[in-house]
Amino acid sequence: MAGEFRIAQRHVGEAMETAEAESSMTQDAMGRALLTELLATLSKHNTPEAIRDMIDYQLENLGSDSFVVTRGC
């Protein structure tokens, strides 16, 4: 598993644990907040169509053992 994926898992996990522990937060709202921030970051260097392609690819591969992380190859 790529280092980037491990870092992402750790940060998402911590955010979701925080949301579960805080009575003023929900995991659903935290998930939407994480997604919104990620999309805003990705949109700085990708077109909406490229982002949709990334999302479609990941959705098609949910449940597989690992995601492919490419470095511009």
Long-range contacts (C-beta under 8 A, 24 or more apart in sequence): 1-66, 2-69, 4-69, 5-66, 5-67, 5-69
